[in-house]
Amino acid sequence: TVNAVQGNALCTNPVENTVELYTARDLLMFAEEVNSGTNYKDWTIVMMNDIDMAGVTMAPIGTLAGGCDFAGTFDGSGKTLKNLTIVGTDVNGTGLFGSNDEHNGQIVVKNLTIDGANISGPKNVGAFIGMSYAGTVENCCVKNSTIIATGEKRASTLVANAVSKVSITNCQAIDCTVVARENAADLFANIREDSTNKNNTATRVNVITATAITTAEDLVAFAKDVNENGNSYAGKTVMLMNDIDLNNVAWTPIGQAGGYSAKTYFQGTFDGNGKTISNLNVSVWEAGSNEGKNYASGLFGFIDAASATIKNLTVDNAKVVGHHWAGVIAGYLTGDIDNCHVINANVTCKHANDEACGDKAGVIVGYV
């Protein structure tokens, strides 16, 4: 085999049907070829070195969408993929390999360790395969990694959705976190009866059932779900997974009541998870109106349930301008705020005619 690492092509051996991966660039080239329609059926992809993916965000390798799924063997040969970041958008599945179908051939992933990965997608999110119809995962390990389903459901460390004829044997998950709104699990979120689960272990895997917020766009979507769809999240948890920068976002408070807006309330648990929301800008004051659309203003407008909780959150560099009840964390609170911090904030209440200004304004909460 000729080493083609320094060239512009993958190192291939057509006689033995093998492809050798030496670098992060090799892995990205291989992923691009699969996602462009090369399924590598009857070929073996071999990792020749440990590969560090730090600073690179990649899409999953292969998807059922358009028939671009991988149908060969990926042999980690005992090597490690480090600092892998995968962001998926396909509801079929997200992982190192996204999703596969037996009609193109079975996928095999073996002898591979994934260390320090952050993998997120809307549904069916696993470290090795998101969703599989017919495949094998064996002698693999994922550790020190976070796997998140940002949308509907199913996240786990190995294979999220083993739909049919999937064999997972001798695999480990160590020191990982799994988050999903529904069906979060340590090893498999779903594994059917005709699949094989043998000698697989999970050690110190933290499984969290929550709606995960990973981006500013996720946070905006959550706010719209409360404000426009009337989802109170009662009895449910929403969790920040990353620091969020709201710069250039005109923020609409989560939860509306009073004035002329529809009445919606947040009644669940919002766990900041030790993360920071920066550059919050709430400006809902309206000239000519003594109430306005947002009677209560802040990151949250109205929080109205004894069981509602906002916790473990820092807000840095906030500006809140409202009519009546205004605070950085919440305008109006019935519930609890625990372990929250506000840094560099300016909070203002004013009426349209500038009379009776400062109805109820506070750095943390306007009205309790």
Solvent accessible surface area in square Angstrom, and as a share of the most:
residue,aa,sasa,rsa
1,T,94,0.55
2,V,125,0.72
3,N,92,0.47
4,A,28,0.22
5,V,36,0.21
6,Q,184,0.82
7,G,32,0.31
8,N,139,0.71
9,A,62,0.48
10,L,13,0.07
11,C,4,0.02
12,T,57,0.33
13,N,22,0.11
14,P,94,0.59
15,V,140,0.80
16,E,119,0.53
17,N,49,0.25
18,T,26,0.15
19,V,0,0.00
20,E,27,0.12
21,L,0,0.00
22,Y,42,0.16
23,T,49,0.29
24,A,25,0.20
25,R,114,0.42
26,D,4,0.02
27,L,0,0.00
28,L,59,0.29
29,M,41,0.18
30,F,0,0.00
31,A,6,0.05
32,E,117,0.52
33,E,66,0.30
34,V,0,0.00
35,N,55,0.28
36,S,89,0.57
37,G,44,0.43
38,T,63,0.37
39,N,47,0.24
40,Y,20,0.08
41,K,104,0.44
42,D,111,0.58
43,W,61,0.21
44,T,40,0.23
45,I,0,0.00
46,V,29,0.17
47,M,0,0.00
48,M,68,0.30
49,N,64,0.33
50,D,73,0.38
51,I,3,0.02
52,D,77,0.40
53,M,1,0.00
54,A,62,0.48
55,G,90,0.87
56,V,44,0.26
57,T,88,0.51
58,M,13,0.06
59,A,55,0.43
60,P,18,0.11
61,I,1,0.01
62,G,1,0.01
63,T,30,0.17
64,L,40,0.20
65,A,55,0.43
66,G,80,0.77
67,G,42,0.40
68,C,25,0.15
69,D,0,0.00
70,F,1,0.01
71,A,5,0.04
72,G,4,0.03
73,T,26,0.15
74,F,0,0.00
75,D,25,0.13
76,G,0,0.00
77,S,44,0.29
78,G,62,0.60
79,K,61,0.26
80,T,24,0.14
81,L,0,0.00
82,K,80,0.34
83,N,65,0.33
84,L,0,0.00
85,T,43,0.25
86,I,0,0.00
87,V,77,0.44
88,G,7,0.07
89,T,125,0.73
90,D,37,0.19
91,V,93,0.54
92,N,38,0.20
93,G,1,0.01
94,T,0,0.00
95,G,0,0.00
96,L,0,0.00
97,F,2,0.01
98,G,0,0.00
99,S,3,0.02
100,N,1,0.00
101,D,34,0.18
102,E,69,0.31
103,H,159,0.71
104,N,47,0.24
105,G,13,0.13
106,Q,99,0.44
107,I,2,0.01
108,V,36,0.21
109,V,0,0.00
110,K,54,0.23
111,N,47,0.24
112,L,2,0.01
113,T,29,0.17
114,I,0,0.00
115,D,35,0.18
116,G,22,0.21
117,A,1,0.01
118,N,85,0.44
119,I,1,0.01
120,S,17,0.11
121,G,2,0.02
122,P,29,0.18
123,K,42,0.18
124,N,3,0.02
125,V,0,0.00
126,G,0,0.00
127,A,0,0.00
128,F,0,0.00
129,I,0,0.00
130,G,0,0.00
131,M,18,0.08
132,S,0,0.00
133,Y,74,0.28
134,A,1,0.00
135,G,1,0.01
136,T,26,0.15
137,V,0,0.00
138,E,51,0.23
139,N,76,0.39
140,C,3,0.02
141,C,18,0.11
142,V,0,0.00
143,K,67,0.28
144,N,81,0.42
145,S,4,0.03
146,T,29,0.17
147,I,0,0.00
148,I,12,0.06
149,A,1,0.00
150,T,36,0.21
151,G,21,0.20
152,E,89,0.40
153,K,43,0.18
154,R,44,0.16
155,A,0,0.00
156,S,0,0.00
157,T,0,0.00
158,L,0,0.00
159,V,0,0.00
160,A,0,0.00
161,N,9,0.05
162,A,0,0.00
163,V,15,0.09
164,S,24,0.15
165,K,112,0.47
166,V,1,0.01
167,S,34,0.22
168,I,0,0.00
169,T,21,0.12
170,N,74,0.38
171,C,0,0.00
172,Q,84,0.37
173,A,0,0.00
174,I,40,0.20
175,D,55,0.29
176,C,3,0.02
177,T,34,0.20
178,V,0,0.00
179,V,0,0.00
180,A,0,0.00
181,R,92,0.33
182,E,92,0.41
183,N,78,0.40
184,A,20,0.15
185,A,24,0.18
186,D,60,0.31
187,L,21,0.10
188,F,23,0.10
189,A,20,0.16
190,N,37,0.19
191,I,55,0.28
192,R,128,0.47
193,E,182,0.82
194,D,83,0.43
195,S,17,0.11
196,T,61,0.35
197,N,85,0.43
198,K,119,0.51
199,N,99,0.51
200,N,20,0.10
201,T,73,0.43
202,A,40,0.31
203,T,56,0.32
204,R,165,0.60
205,V,27,0.15
206,N,81,0.42
207,V,59,0.34
208,I,32,0.16
209,T,91,0.53
210,A,3,0.02
211,T,10,0.06
212,A,2,0.01
213,I,3,0.01
214,T,20,0.11
215,T,59,0.34
216,A,22,0.17
217,E,126,0.57
218,D,35,0.18
219,L,0,0.00
220,V,45,0.26
221,A,60,0.46
222,F,7,0.03
223,A,6,0.05
224,K,107,0.45
225,D,29,0.15
226,V,0,0.00
227,N,24,0.12
228,E,129,0.58
229,N,112,0.57
230,G,45,0.43
231,N,49,0.25
232,S,30,0.19
233,Y,8,0.03
234,A,59,0.46
235,G,84,0.81
236,K,110,0.47
237,T,39,0.23
238,V,0,0.00
239,M,16,0.07
240,L,0,0.00
241,M,23,0.10
242,N,70,0.36
243,D,96,0.50
244,I,5,0.03
245,D,79,0.41
246,L,0,0.00
247,N,87,0.45
248,N,144,0.74
249,V,39,0.22
250,A,96,0.74
251,W,10,0.04
252,T,66,0.38
253,P,0,0.00
254,I,0,0.00
255,G,0,0.00
256,Q,10,0.05
257,A,4,0.03
258,G,22,0.21
259,G,28,0.27
260,Y,142,0.54
261,S,14,0.09
262,A,76,0.59
263,K,135,0.57
264,T,15,0.09
265,Y,61,0.23
266,F,0,0.00
267,Q,49,0.22
268,G,2,0.02
269,T,30,0.17
270,F,0,0.00
271,D,14,0.07
272,G,0,0.00
273,N,59,0.30
274,G,65,0.62
275,K,59,0.25
276,T,38,0.22
277,I,0,0.00
278,S,27,0.18
279,N,41,0.21
280,L,2,0.01
281,N,71,0.36
282,V,0,0.00
283,S,78,0.50
284,V,19,0.11
285,W,73,0.26
286,E,56,0.25
287,A,83,0.64
288,G,77,0.74
289,S,24,0.15
290,N,81,0.41
291,E,79,0.35
292,G,0,0.00
293,K,101,0.43
294,N,7,0.04
295,Y,44,0.17
296,A,2,0.01
297,S,0,0.00
298,G,0,0.00
299,L,0,0.00
300,F,0,0.00
301,G,0,0.00
302,F,18,0.07
303,I,0,0.00
304,D,48,0.25
305,A,21,0.16
306,A,89,0.69
307,S,86,0.56
308,A,0,0.00
309,T,21,0.12
310,I,0,0.00
311,K,63,0.27
312,N,42,0.22
313,L,1,0.01
314,T,27,0.16
315,V,0,0.00
316,D,41,0.21
317,N,80,0.41
318,A,5,0.04
319,K,108,0.46
320,V,0,0.00
321,V,20,0.11
322,G,0,0.00
323,H,1,0.00
324,H,16,0.07
325,W,43,0.15
326,A,0,0.00
327,G,0,0.00
328,V,0,0.00
329,I,0,0.00
330,A,0,0.00
331,G,0,0.00
332,Y,43,0.16
333,L,10,0.05
334,T,51,0.30
335,G,23,0.22
336,D,71,0.37
337,I,41,0.21
338,D,71,0.37
339,N,97,0.50
340,C,19,0.11
341,H,98,0.44
342,V,29,0.16
343,I,83,0.42
344,N,105,0.54
345,A,41,0.32
346,N,92,0.47
347,V,34,0.20
348,T,52,0.30
349,C,6,0.03
350,K,57,0.24
351,H,26,0.11
352,A,26,0.20
353,N,88,0.45
354,D,96,0.50
355,E,111,0.50
356,A,74,0.57
357,C,71,0.42
358,G,45,0.43
359,D,54,0.28
360,K,78,0.33
361,A,51,0.40
362,G,20,0.20
363,V,83,0.48
364,I,62,0.31
365,V,22,0.13
366,G,14,0.13
367,Y,78,0.30
368,V,125,0.72
